[in-house]
Every structure is written in structure tokens, then in C-alpha cells.
Amino acid sequence: MPAKKKSAKLLRCPTCAMLVTFDGEDFPFCSDRCRKIDLGKWASGVYKISSPILDPDVLEDLGAFGGGHTKNSDDDN
């Protein structure tokens, strides 16, 4: 029985859907151009992480940075 050849693993570029290999220089993108397009989408707010923050400690820290009220605020007096 002949030995099986390892097939190159292929994936599609998230920007243009062109086939790319795992060992490509710009993986998971097909080129530096597609990588920069993707970065631009993140920077301009096209992509968003939509799950809410449920950790109370993280919410408290975000409130302190955003000027919001925290649990330890003295505004209650």
C-alpha cells in the first residue's frame, strides 16, 4: 500500500477569499495588502466584539476610566 501524501492545509483569506496555505508568509491572509485592509476595518470600528462584559471587576475598572460611578464612589453622601 503506497504511503499517503500529506496534503497542504488550505484556508481562505478572510479579506478576499483567495486560497492560502498555513506556511504562507502572510497567513492567514494572502498578502500584506489584505492584512492591512483587515487592520483598517478593526481600526475604523467595522469589526466589533459584541459579547457584553459580565465580570464585575472589569466593569468597575472600566467605570473608573470612563468617568462612570464605581462601587467605592463617595457620591452617595
mmCIF file of the N, C-alpha and C atoms, coordinates in Angstrom:
data_MODEL
# 
_entry.id   MODEL 
# 
loop_
_atom_site.group_PDB 
_atom_site.id 
_atom_site.type_symbol 
_atom_site.label_atom_id 
_atom_site.label_alt_id 
_atom_site.label_comp_id 
_atom_site.label_asym_id 
_atom_site.label_entity_id 
_atom_site.label_seq_id 
_atom_site.pdbx_PDB_ins_code 
_atom_site.Cartn_x 
_atom_site.Cartn_y 
_atom_site.Cartn_z 
_atom_site.occupancy 
_atom_site.B_iso_or_equiv 
_atom_site.pdbx_formal_charge 
_atom_site.auth_seq_id 
_atom_site.auth_comp_id 
_atom_site.auth_asym_id 
_atom_site.auth_atom_id 
_atom_site.pdbx_PDB_model_num 
ATOM 1   N N  . MET A 1 1  ? 0.847   -1.182 0.000  1.00 0.00 ? 1  MET A N  1 
ATOM 2   C CA . MET A 1 1  ? 0.000   0.000  0.000  1.00 0.00 ? 1  MET A CA 1 
ATOM 3   C C  . MET A 1 1  ? 0.894   1.247  0.000  1.00 0.00 ? 1  MET A C  1 
ATOM 4   N N  . PRO A 1 2  ? 0.685   2.193  -0.944 1.00 0.00 ? 2  PRO A N  1 
ATOM 5   C CA . PRO A 1 2  ? 1.527   3.392  -1.009 1.00 0.00 ? 2  PRO A CA 1 
ATOM 6   C C  . PRO A 1 2  ? 1.272   4.322  0.172  1.00 0.00 ? 2  PRO A C  1 
ATOM 7   N N  . ALA A 1 3  ? 2.321   5.020  0.586  1.00 0.00 ? 3  ALA A N  1 
ATOM 8   C CA . ALA A 1 3  ? 2.199   5.983  1.684  1.00 0.00 ? 3  ALA A CA 1 
ATOM 9   C C  . ALA A 1 3  ? 1.356   7.161  1.225  1.00 0.00 ? 3  ALA A C  1 
ATOM 10  N N  . LYS A 1 4  ? 0.544   7.657  2.143  1.00 0.00 ? 4  LYS A N  1 
ATOM 11  C CA . LYS A 1 4  ? -0.297  8.808  1.813  1.00 0.00 ? 4  LYS A CA 1 
ATOM 12  C C  . LYS A 1 4  ? 0.541   10.084 1.846  1.00 0.00 ? 4  LYS A C  1 
ATOM 13  N N  . LYS A 1 5  ? 0.313   10.931 0.875  1.00 0.00 ? 5  LYS A N  1 
ATOM 14  C CA . LYS A 1 5  ? 0.981   12.237 0.873  1.00 0.00 ? 5  LYS A CA 1 
ATOM 15  C C  . LYS A 1 5  ? 0.258   13.157 1.838  1.00 0.00 ? 5  LYS A C  1 
ATOM 16  N N  . LYS A 1 6  ? 1.024   13.955 2.527  1.00 0.00 ? 6  LYS A N  1 
ATOM 17  C CA . LYS A 1 6  ? 0.412   14.968 3.371  1.00 0.00 ? 6  LYS A CA 1 
ATOM 18  C C  . LYS A 1 6  ? -0.080  16.088 2.468  1.00 0.00 ? 6  LYS A C  1 
ATOM 19  N N  . SER A 1 7  ? -1.344  16.395 2.566  1.00 0.00 ? 7  SER A N  1 
ATOM 20  C CA . SER A 1 7  ? -1.860  17.479 1.746  1.00 0.00 ? 7  SER A CA 1 
ATOM 21  C C  . SER A 1 7  ? -1.594  18.802 2.452  1.00 0.00 ? 7  SER A C  1 
ATOM 22  N N  . ALA A 1 8  ? -1.295  19.807 1.669  1.00 0.00 ? 8  ALA A N  1 
ATOM 23  C CA . ALA A 1 8  ? -1.077  21.135 2.233  1.00 0.00 ? 8  ALA A CA 1 
ATOM 24  C C  . ALA A 1 8  ? -2.404  21.646 2.764  1.00 0.00 ? 8  ALA A C  1 
ATOM 25  N N  . LYS A 1 9  ? -2.394  22.150 3.965  1.00 0.00 ? 9  LYS A N  1 
ATOM 26  C CA . LYS A 1 9  ? -3.634  22.658 4.547  1.00 0.00 ? 9  LYS A CA 1 
ATOM 27  C C  . LYS A 1 9  ? -3.929  24.018 3.939  1.00 0.00 ? 9  LYS A C  1 
ATOM 28  N N  . LEU A 1 10 ? -5.147  24.165 3.472  1.00 0.00 ? 10 LEU A N  1 
ATOM 29  C CA . LEU A 1 10 ? -5.550  25.399 2.813  1.00 0.00 ? 10 LEU A CA 1 
ATOM 30  C C  . LEU A 1 10 ? -6.650  26.094 3.604  1.00 0.00 ? 10 LEU A C  1 
ATOM 31  N N  . LEU A 1 11 ? -6.666  27.386 3.485  1.00 0.00 ? 11 LEU A N  1 
ATOM 32  C CA . LEU A 1 11 ? -7.664  28.218 4.133  1.00 0.00 ? 11 LEU A CA 1 
ATOM 33  C C  . LEU A 1 11 ? -7.951  29.372 3.191  1.00 0.00 ? 11 LEU A C  1 
ATOM 34  N N  . ARG A 1 12 ? -9.046  30.024 3.358  1.00 0.00 ? 12 ARG A N  1 
ATOM 35  C CA . ARG A 1 12 ? -9.380  31.185 2.529  1.00 0.00 ? 12 ARG A CA 1 
ATOM 36  C C  . ARG A 1 12 ? -8.996  32.471 3.266  1.00 0.00 ? 12 ARG A C  1 
ATOM 37  N N  . CYS A 1 13 ? -8.464  33.403 2.522  1.00 0.00 ? 13 CYS A N  1 
ATOM 38  C CA . CYS A 1 13 ? -8.116  34.719 3.066  1.00 0.00 ? 13 CYS A CA 1 
ATOM 39  C C  . CYS A 1 13 ? -9.411  35.371 3.571  1.00 0.00 ? 13 CYS A C  1 
ATOM 40  N N  . PRO A 1 14 ? -9.428  35.886 4.802  1.00 0.00 ? 14 PRO A N  1 
ATOM 41  C CA . PRO A 1 14 ? -10.651 36.496 5.330  1.00 0.00 ? 14 PRO A CA 1 
ATOM 42  C C  . PRO A 1 14 ? -11.061 37.776 4.603  1.00 0.00 ? 14 PRO A C  1 
ATOM 43  N N  . THR A 1 15 ? -10.157 38.387 3.866  1.00 0.00 ? 15 THR A N  1 
ATOM 44  C CA . THR A 1 15 ? -10.473 39.624 3.172  1.00 0.00 ? 15 THR A CA 1 
ATOM 45  C C  . THR A 1 15 ? -10.994 39.386 1.761  1.00 0.00 ? 15 THR A C  1 
ATOM 46  N N  . CYS A 1 16 ? -10.285 38.550 0.983  1.00 0.00 ? 16 CYS A N  1 
ATOM 47  C CA . CYS A 1 16 ? -10.658 38.388 -0.425 1.00 0.00 ? 16 CYS A CA 1 
ATOM 48  C C  . CYS A 1 16 ? -11.065 36.965 -0.800 1.00 0.00 ? 16 CYS A C  1 
ATOM 49  N N  . ALA A 1 17 ? -10.974 36.030 0.122  1.00 0.00 ? 17 ALA A N  1 
ATOM 50  C CA . ALA A 1 17 ? -11.371 34.632 -0.066 1.00 0.00 ? 17 ALA A CA 1 
ATOM 51  C C  . ALA A 1 17 ? -10.452 33.849 -1.000 1.00 0.00 ? 17 ALA A C  1 
ATOM 52  N N  . MET A 1 18 ? -9.267  34.337 -1.256 1.00 0.00 ? 18 MET A N  1 
ATOM 53  C CA . MET A 1 18 ? -8.293  33.603 -2.057 1.00 0.00 ? 18 MET A CA 1 
ATOM 54  C C  . MET A 1 18 ? -7.698  32.479 -1.196 1.00 0.00 ? 18 MET A C  1 
ATOM 55  N N  . LEU A 1 19 ? -7.346  31.346 -1.816 1.00 0.00 ? 19 LEU A N  1 
ATOM 56  C CA . LEU A 1 19 ? -6.764  30.234 -1.068 1.00 0.00 ? 19 LEU A CA 1 
ATOM 57  C C  . LEU A 1 19 ? -5.361  30.585 -0.582 1.00 0.00 ? 19 LEU A C  1 
ATOM 58  N N  . VAL A 1 20 ? -5.082  30.270 0.690  1.00 0.00 ? 20 VAL A N  1 
ATOM 59  C CA . VAL A 1 20 ? -3.753  30.478 1.260  1.00 0.00 ? 20 VAL A CA 1 
ATOM 60  C C  . VAL A 1 20 ? -3.341  29.208 1.998  1.00 0.00 ? 20 VAL A C  1 
ATOM 61  N N  . THR A 1 21 ? -2.036  29.004 2.179  1.00 0.00 ? 21 THR A N  1 
ATOM 62  C CA . THR A 1 21 ? -1.541  27.839 2.908  1.00 0.00 ? 21 THR A CA 1 
ATOM 63  C C  . THR A 1 21 ? -1.105  28.260 4.302  1.00 0.00 ? 21 THR A C  1 
ATOM 64  N N  . PHE A 1 22 ? -1.056  27.302 5.210  1.00 0.00 ? 22 PHE A N  1 
ATOM 65  C CA . PHE A 1 22 ? -0.676  27.587 6.587  1.00 0.00 ? 22 PHE A CA 1 
ATOM 66  C C  . PHE A 1 22 ? 0.759   28.075 6.712  1.00 0.00 ? 22 PHE A C  1 
ATOM 67  N N  . ASP A 1 23 ? 1.609   27.700 5.772  1.00 0.00 ? 23 ASP A N  1 
ATOM 68  C CA . ASP A 1 23 ? 3.006   28.116 5.858  1.00 0.00 ? 23 ASP A CA 1 
ATOM 69  C C  . ASP A 1 23 ? 3.292   29.391 5.062  1.00 0.00 ? 23 ASP A C  1 
ATOM 70  N N  . GLY A 1 24 ? 2.259   30.055 4.593  1.00 0.00 ? 24 GLY A N  1 
ATOM 71  C CA . GLY A 1 24 ? 2.433   31.298 3.840  1.00 0.00 ? 24 GLY A CA 1 
ATOM 72  C C  . GLY A 1 24 ? 2.965   32.417 4.716  1.00 0.00 ? 24 GLY A C  1 
ATOM 73  N N  . GLU A 1 25 ? 3.681   33.321 4.111  1.00 0.00 ? 25 GLU A N  1 
ATOM 74  C CA . GLU A 1 25 ? 4.315   34.435 4.841  1.00 0.00 ? 25 GLU A CA 1 
ATOM 75  C C  . GLU A 1 25 ? 3.282   35.343 5.516  1.00 0.00 ? 25 GLU A C  1 
ATOM 76  N N  . ASP A 1 26 ? 2.151   35.544 4.883  1.00 0.00 ? 26 ASP A N  1 
ATOM 77  C CA . ASP A 1 26 ? 1.136   36.462 5.411  1.00 0.00 ? 26 ASP A CA 1 
ATOM 78  C C  . ASP A 1 26 ? -0.056  35.748 6.040  1.00 0.00 ? 26 ASP A C  1 
ATOM 79  N N  . PHE A 1 27 ? 0.098   34.459 6.340  1.00 0.00 ? 27 PHE A N  1 
ATOM 80  C CA . PHE A 1 27 ? -1.010  33.679 6.876  1.00 0.00 ? 27 PHE A CA 1 
ATOM 81  C C  . PHE A 1 27 ? -1.640  34.386 8.072  1.00 0.00 ? 27 PHE A C  1 
ATOM 82  N N  . PRO A 1 28 ? -2.926  34.452 8.184  1.00 0.00 ? 28 PRO A N  1 
ATOM 83  C CA . PRO A 1 28 ? -3.987  33.815 7.424  1.00 0.00 ? 28 PRO A CA 1 
ATOM 84  C C  . PRO A 1 28 ? -4.449  34.616 6.217  1.00 0.00 ? 28 PRO A C  1 
ATOM 85  N N  . PHE A 1 29 ? -3.730  35.675 5.873  1.00 0.00 ? 29 PHE A N  1 
ATOM 86  C CA . PHE A 1 29 ? -4.084  36.486 4.717  1.00 0.00 ? 29 PHE A CA 1 
ATOM 87  C C  . PHE A 1 29 ? -3.267  36.051 3.506  1.00 0.00 ? 29 PHE A C  1 
ATOM 88  N N  . CYS A 1 30 ? -3.709  36.436 2.320  1.00 0.00 ? 30 CYS A N  1 
ATOM 89  C CA . CYS A 1 30 ? -2.979  36.064 1.106  1.00 0.00 ? 30 CYS A CA 1 
ATOM 90  C C  . CYS A 1 30 ? -1.861  37.053 0.801  1.00 0.00 ? 30 CYS A C  1 
ATOM 91  N N  . SER A 1 31 ? -1.956  38.253 1.341  1.00 0.00 ? 31 SER A N  1 
ATOM 92  C CA . SER A 1 31 ? -0.956  39.280 1.048  1.00 0.00 ? 31 SER A CA 1 
ATOM 93  C C  . SER A 1 31 ? -0.932  40.318 2.162  1.00 0.00 ? 31 SER A C  1 
ATOM 94  N N  . ASP A 1 32 ? 0.091   41.150 2.124  1.00 0.00 ? 32 ASP A N  1 
ATOM 95  C CA . ASP A 1 32 ? 0.194   42.243 3.087  1.00 0.00 ? 32 ASP A CA 1 
ATOM 96  C C  . ASP A 1 32 ? -0.947  43.239 2.875  1.00 0.00 ? 32 ASP A C  1 
ATOM 97  N N  . ARG A 1 33 ? -1.377  43.404 1.636  1.00 0.00 ? 33 ARG A N  1 
ATOM 98  C CA . ARG A 1 33 ? -2.483  44.305 1.313  1.00 0.00 ? 33 ARG A CA 1 
ATOM 99  C C  . ARG A 1 33 ? -3.752  43.883 2.052  1.00 0.00 ? 33 ARG A C  1 
ATOM 100 N N  . CYS A 1 34 ? -4.105  42.580 1.976  1.00 0.00 ? 34 CYS A N  1 
ATOM 101 C CA . CYS A 1 34 ? -5.306  42.083 2.660  1.00 0.00 ? 34 CYS A CA 1 
ATOM 102 C C  . CYS A 1 34 ? -5.163  42.215 4.175  1.00 0.00 ? 34 CYS A C  1 
ATOM 103 N N  . ARG A 1 35 ? -3.959  42.008 4.697  1.00 0.00 ? 35 ARG A N  1 
ATOM 104 C CA . ARG A 1 35 ? -3.711  42.173 6.133  1.00 0.00 ? 35 ARG A CA 1 
ATOM 105 C C  . ARG A 1 35 ? -3.992  43.619 6.549  1.00 0.00 ? 35 ARG A C  1 
ATOM 106 N N  . LYS A 1 36 ? -3.541  44.578 5.750  1.00 0.00 ? 36 LYS A N  1 
ATOM 107 C CA . LYS A 1 36 ? -3.753  45.994 6.077  1.00 0.00 ? 36 LYS A CA 1 
ATOM 108 C C  . LYS A 1 36 ? -5.213  46.400 5.932  1.00 0.00 ? 36 LYS A C  1 
ATOM 109 N N  . ILE A 1 37 ? -5.913  45.830 4.965  1.00 0.00 ? 37 ILE A N  1 
ATOM 110 C CA . ILE A 1 37 ? -7.349  46.106 4.825  1.00 0.00 ? 37 ILE A CA 1 
ATOM 111 C C  . ILE A 1 37 ? -8.082  45.647 6.087  1.00 0.00 ? 37 ILE A C  1 
ATOM 112 N N  . ASP A 1 38 ? -7.751  44.451 6.570  1.00 0.00 ? 38 ASP A N  1 
ATOM 113 C CA . ASP A 1 38 ? -8.368  43.913 7.777  1.00 0.00 ? 38 ASP A CA 1 
ATOM 114 C C  . ASP A 1 38 ? -8.054  44.787 8.990  1.00 0.00 ? 38 ASP A C  1 
ATOM 115 N N  . LEU A 1 39 ? -6.805  45.200 9.126  1.00 0.00 ? 39 LEU A N  1 
ATOM 116 C CA . LEU A 1 39 ? -6.413  46.075 10.231 1.00 0.00 ? 39 LEU A CA 1 
ATOM 117 C C  . LEU A 1 39 ? -7.190  47.388 10.180 1.00 0.00 ? 39 LEU A C  1 
ATOM 118 N N  . GLY A 1 40 ? -7.358  47.931 8.984  1.00 0.00 ? 40 GLY A N  1 
ATOM 119 C CA . GLY A 1 40 ? -8.125  49.168 8.821  1.00 0.00 ? 40 GLY A CA 1 
ATOM 120 C C  . GLY A 1 40 ? -9.567  49.014 9.255  1.00 0.00 ? 40 GLY A C  1 
ATOM 121 N N  . LYS A 1 41 ? -10.154 47.848 8.996  1.00 0.00 ? 41 LYS A N  1 
ATOM 122 C CA . LYS A 1 41 ? -11.533 47.607 9.422  1.00 0.00 ? 41 LYS A CA 1 
ATOM 123 C C  . LYS A 1 41 ? -11.637 47.576 10.945 1.00 0.00 ? 41 LYS A C  1 
ATOM 124 N N  . TRP A 1 42 ? -10.650 46.957 11.607 1.00 0.00 ? 42 TRP A N  1 
ATOM 125 C CA . TRP A 1 42 ? -10.648 46.969 13.069 1.00 0.00 ? 42 TRP A CA 1 
ATOM 126 C C  . TRP A 1 42 ? -10.489 48.396 13.589 1.00 0.00 ? 42 TRP A C  1 
ATOM 127 N N  . ALA A 1 43 ? -9.555  49.140 12.992 1.00 0.00 ? 43 ALA A N  1 
ATOM 128 C CA . ALA A 1 43 ? -9.261  50.497 13.464 1.00 0.00 ? 43 ALA A CA 1 
ATOM 129 C C  . ALA A 1 43 ? -10.437 51.448 13.260 1.00 0.00 ? 43 ALA A C  1 
ATOM 130 N N  . SER A 1 44 ? -11.212 51.254 12.192 1.00 0.00 ? 44 SER A N  1 
ATOM 131 C CA . SER A 1 44 ? -12.327 52.155 11.924 1.00 0.00 ? 44 SER A CA 1 
ATOM 132 C C  . SER A 1 44 ? -13.622 51.734 12.618 1.00 0.00 ? 44 SER A C  1 
ATOM 133 N N  . GLY A 1 45 ? -13.601 50.597 13.311 1.00 0.00 ? 45 GLY A N  1 
ATOM 134 C CA . GLY A 1 45 ? -14.774 50.172 14.059 1.00 0.00 ? 45 GLY A CA 1 
ATOM 135 C C  . GLY A 1 45 ? -15.753 49.319 13.275 1.00 0.00 ? 45 GLY A C  1 
ATOM 136 N N  . VAL A 1 46 ? -15.369 48.865 12.082 1.00 0.00 ? 46 VAL A N  1 
ATOM 137 C CA . VAL A 1 46 ? -16.251 47.993 11.309 1.00 0.00 ? 46 VAL A CA 1 
ATOM 138 C C  . VAL A 1 46 ? -16.460 46.681 12.058 1.00 0.00 ? 46 VAL A C  1 
ATOM 139 N N  . TYR A 1 47 ? -15.375 46.134 12.617 1.00 0.00 ? 47 TYR A N  1 
ATOM 140 C CA . TYR A 1 47 ? -15.458 44.912 13.414 1.00 0.00 ? 47 TYR A CA 1 
ATOM 141 C C  . TYR A 1 47 ? -15.639 45.305 14.869 1.00 0.00 ? 47 TYR A C  1 
ATOM 142 N N  . LYS A 1 48 ? -16.523 44.607 15.553 1.00 0.00 ? 48 LYS A N  1 
ATOM 143 C CA . LYS A 1 48 ? -16.751 44.877 16.971 1.00 0.00 ? 48 LYS A CA 1 
ATOM 144 C C  . LYS A 1 48 ? -16.870 43.549 17.707 1.00 0.00 ? 48 LYS A C  1 
ATOM 145 N N  . ILE A 1 49 ? -16.423 43.509 18.931 1.00 0.00 ? 49 ILE A N  1 
ATOM 146 C CA . ILE A 1 49 ? -16.627 42.346 19.784 1.00 0.00 ? 49 ILE A CA 1 
ATOM 147 C C  . ILE A 1 49 ? -17.957 42.585 20.480 1.00 0.00 ? 49 ILE A C  1 
ATOM 148 N N  . SER A 1 50 ? -18.932 41.740 20.195 1.00 0.00 ? 50 SER A N  1 
ATOM 149 C CA . SER A 1 50 ? -20.298 42.045 20.589 1.00 0.00 ? 50 SER A CA 1 
ATOM 150 C C  . SER A 1 50 ? -20.751 41.439 21.914 1.00 0.00 ? 50 SER A C  1 
ATOM 151 N N  . SER A 1 51 ? -19.970 40.588 22.515 1.00 0.00 ? 51 SER A N  1 
ATOM 152 C CA . SER A 1 51 ? -20.433 39.993 23.765 1.00 0.00 ? 51 SER A CA 1 
ATOM 153 C C  . SER A 1 51 ? -20.278 41.003 24.906 1.00 0.00 ? 51 SER A C  1 
ATOM 154 N N  . PRO A 1 52 ? -21.268 41.072 25.780 1.00 0.00 ? 52 PRO A N  1 
ATOM 155 C CA . PRO A 1 52 ? -21.205 42.037 26.887 1.00 0.00 ? 52 PRO A CA 1 
ATOM 156 C C  . PRO A 1 52 ? -20.180 41.621 27.934 1.00 0.00 ? 52 PRO A C  1 
ATOM 157 N N  . ILE A 1 53 ? -19.669 42.600 28.650 1.00 0.00 ? 53 ILE A N  1 
ATOM 158 C CA . ILE A 1 53 ? -18.733 42.335 29.739 1.00 0.00 ? 53 ILE A CA 1 
ATOM 159 C C  . ILE A 1 53 ? -19.561 42.038 30.983 1.00 0.00 ? 53 ILE A C  1 
ATOM 160 N N  . LEU A 1 54 ? -19.389 40.839 31.514 1.00 0.00 ? 54 LEU A N  1 
ATOM 161 C CA . LEU A 1 54 ? -20.179 40.421 32.668 1.00 0.00 ? 54 LEU A CA 1 
ATOM 162 C C  . LEU A 1 54 ? -19.369 40.348 33.954 1.00 0.00 ? 54 LEU A C  1 
ATOM 163 N N  . ASP A 1 55 ? -18.063 40.443 33.873 1.00 0.00 ? 55 ASP A N  1 
ATOM 164 C CA . ASP A 1 55 ? -17.208 40.351 35.059 1.00 0.00 ? 55 ASP A CA 1 
ATOM 165 C C  . ASP A 1 55 ? -17.304 41.662 35.849 1.00 0.00 ? 55 ASP A C  1 
ATOM 166 N N  . PRO A 1 56 ? -17.800 41.634 37.088 1.00 0.00 ? 56 PRO A N  1 
ATOM 167 C CA . PRO A 1 56 ? -17.981 42.863 37.869 1.00 0.00 ? 56 PRO A CA 1 
ATOM 168 C C  . PRO A 1 56 ? -16.679 43.642 38.092 1.00 0.00 ? 56 PRO A C  1 
ATOM 169 N N  . ASP A 1 57 ? -15.553 42.941 38.254 1.00 0.00 ? 57 ASP A N  1 
ATOM 170 C CA . ASP A 1 57 ? -14.282 43.635 38.463 1.00 0.00 ? 57 ASP A CA 1 
ATOM 171 C C  . ASP A 1 57 ? -13.889 44.433 37.219 1.00 0.00 ? 57 ASP A C  1 
ATOM 172 N N  . VAL A 1 58 ? -14.103 43.856 36.043 1.00 0.00 ? 58 VAL A N  1 
ATOM 173 C CA . VAL A 1 58 ? -13.766 44.546 34.801 1.00 0.00 ? 58 VAL A CA 1 
ATOM 174 C C  . VAL A 1 58 ? -14.693 45.742 34.611 1.00 0.00 ? 58 VAL A C  1 
ATOM 175 N N  . LEU A 1 59 ? -15.972 45.567 34.899 1.00 0.00 ? 59 LEU A N  1 
ATOM 176 C CA . LEU A 1 59 ? -16.915 46.680 34.777 1.00 0.00 ? 59 LEU A CA 1 
ATOM 177 C C  . LEU A 1 59 ? -16.541 47.823 35.719 1.00 0.00 ? 59 LEU A C  1 
ATOM 178 N N  . GLU A 1 60 ? -16.104 47.484 36.916 1.00 0.00 ? 60 GLU A N  1 
ATOM 179 C CA . GLU A 1 60 ? -15.697 48.501 37.883 1.00 0.00 ? 60 GLU A CA 1 
ATOM 180 C C  . GLU A 1 60 ? -14.481 49.274 37.359 1.00 0.00 ? 60 GLU A C  1 
ATOM 181 N N  . ASP A 1 61 ? -13.502 48.552 36.807 1.00 0.00 ? 61 ASP A N  1 
ATOM 182 C CA . ASP A 1 61 ? -12.314 49.205 36.262 1.00 0.00 ? 61 ASP A CA 1 
ATOM 183 C C  . ASP A 1 61 ? -12.679 50.102 35.083 1.00 0.00 ? 61 ASP A C  1 
ATOM 184 N N  . LEU A 1 62 ? -13.565 49.655 34.210 1.00 0.00 ? 62 LEU A N  1 
ATOM 185 C CA . LEU A 1 62 ? -13.974 50.457 33.059 1.00 0.00 ? 62 LEU A CA 1 
ATOM 186 C C  . LEU A 1 62 ? -14.703 51.717 33.505 1.00 0.00 ? 62 LEU A C  1 
ATOM 187 N N  . GLY A 1 63 ? -15.488 51.603 34.564 1.00 0.00 ? 63 GLY A N  1 
ATOM 188 C CA . GLY A 1 63 ? -16.196 52.769 35.094 1.00 0.00 ? 63 GLY A CA 1 
ATOM 189 C C  . GLY A 1 63 ? -15.232 53.822 35.597 1.00 0.00 ? 63 GLY A C  1 
ATOM 190 N N  . ALA A 1 64 ? -14.138 53.401 36.205 1.00 0.00 ? 64 ALA A N  1 
ATOM 191 C CA . ALA A 1 64 ? -13.142 54.343 36.719 1.00 0.00 ? 64 ALA A CA 1 
ATOM 192 C C  . ALA A 1 64 ? -12.455 55.079 35.575 1.00 0.00 ? 64 ALA A C  1 
ATOM 193 N N  . PHE A 1 65 ? -12.199 54.388 34.476 1.00 0.00 ? 65 PHE A N  1 
ATOM 194 C CA . PHE A 1 65 ? -11.532 55.024 33.344 1.00 0.00 ? 65 PHE A CA 1 
ATOM 195 C C  . PHE A 1 65 ? -12.482 55.888 32.537 1.00 0.00 ? 65 PHE A C  1 
ATOM 196 N N  . GLY A 1 66 ? -13.740 55.514 32.488 1.00 0.00 ? 66 GLY A N  1 
ATOM 197 C CA . GLY A 1 66 ? -14.702 56.230 31.654 1.00 0.00 ? 66 GLY A CA 1 
ATOM 198 C C  . GLY A 1 66 ? -15.411 57.351 32.382 1.00 0.00 ? 66 GLY A C  1 
ATOM 199 N N  . GLY A 1 67 ? -15.062 57.586 33.628 1.00 0.00 ? 67 GLY A N  1 
ATOM 200 C CA . GLY A 1 67 ? -15.697 58.659 34.377 1.00 0.00 ? 67 GLY A CA 1 
ATOM 201 C C  . GLY A 1 67 ? -17.015 58.235 35.000 1.00 0.00 ? 67 GLY A C  1 
ATOM 202 N N  . GLY A 1 68 ? -17.334 56.960 34.927 1.00 0.00 ? 68 GLY A N  1 
ATOM 203 C CA . GLY A 1 68 ? -18.573 56.447 35.499 1.00 0.00 ? 68 GLY A CA 1 
ATOM 204 C C  . GLY A 1 68 ? -18.436 56.240 36.990 1.00 0.00 ? 68 GLY A C  1 
ATOM 205 N N  . HIS A 1 69 ? -19.507 55.822 37.600 1.00 0.00 ? 69 HIS A N  1 
ATOM 206 C CA . HIS A 1 69 ? -19.505 55.589 39.030 1.00 0.00 ? 69 HIS A CA 1 
ATOM 207 C C  . HIS A 1 69 ? -19.046 54.187 39.337 1.00 0.00 ? 69 HIS A C  1 
ATOM 208 N N  . THR A 1 70 ? -18.318 54.030 40.426 1.00 0.00 ? 70 THR A N  1 
ATOM 209 C CA . THR A 1 70 ? -17.840 52.725 40.854 1.00 0.00 ? 70 THR A CA 1 
ATOM 210 C C  . THR A 1 70 ? -18.483 52.403 42.200 1.00 0.00 ? 70 THR A C  1 
ATOM 211 N N  . LYS A 1 71 ? -18.312 51.165 42.655 1.00 0.00 ? 71 LYS A N  1 
ATOM 212 C CA . LYS A 1 71 ? -18.874 50.756 43.948 1.00 0.00 ? 71 LYS A CA 1 
ATOM 213 C C  . LYS A 1 71 ? -18.326 51.594 45.086 1.00 0.00 ? 71 LYS A C  1 
ATOM 214 N N  . ASN A 1 72 ? -17.078 52.011 44.996 1.00 0.00 ? 72 ASN A N  1 
ATOM 215 C CA . ASN A 1 72 ? -16.421 52.709 46.102 1.00 0.00 ? 72 ASN A CA 1 
ATOM 216 C C  . ASN A 1 72 ? -16.561 54.227 45.995 1.00 0.00 ? 72 ASN A C  1 
ATOM 217 N N  . SER A 1 73 ? -17.454 54.694 45.166 1.00 0.00 ? 73 SER A N  1 
ATOM 218 C CA . SER A 1 73 ? -17.612 56.132 44.951 1.00 0.00 ? 73 SER A CA 1 
ATOM 219 C C  . SER A 1 73 ? -18.203 56.795 46.206 1.00 0.00 ? 73 SER A C  1 
ATOM 220 N N  . ASP A 1 74 ? -17.764 57.997 46.521 1.00 0.00 ? 74 ASP A N  1 
ATOM 221 C CA . ASP A 1 74 ? -18.246 58.743 47.687 1.00 0.00 ? 74 ASP A CA 1 
ATOM 222 C C  . ASP A 1 74 ? -19.410 59.650 47.325 1.00 0.00 ? 74 ASP A C  1 
ATOM 223 N N  . ASP A 1 75 ? -20.013 59.479 46.136 1.00 0.00 ? 75 ASP A N  1 
ATOM 224 C CA . ASP A 1 75 ? -21.086 60.347 45.698 1.00 0.00 ? 75 ASP A CA 1 
ATOM 225 C C  . ASP A 1 75 ? -22.393 60.087 46.435 1.00 0.00 ? 75 ASP A C  1 
ATOM 226 N N  . ASP A 1 76 ? -22.480 59.021 47.216 1.00 0.00 ? 76 ASP A N  1 
ATOM 227 C CA . ASP A 1 76 ? -23.726 58.660 47.888 1.00 0.00 ? 76 ASP A CA 1 
ATOM 228 C C  . ASP A 1 76 ? -24.004 59.566 49.092 1.00 0.00 ? 76 ASP A C  1 
ATOM 229 N N  . ASN A 1 77 ? -23.039 60.318 49.570 1.00 0.00 ? 77 ASN A N  1 
ATOM 230 C CA . ASN A 1 77 ? -23.217 61.129 50.776 1.00 0.00 ? 77 ASN A CA 1 
ATOM 231 C C  . ASN A 1 77 ? -23.825 62.444 50.488 1.00 0.00 ? 77 ASN A C  1 
# 
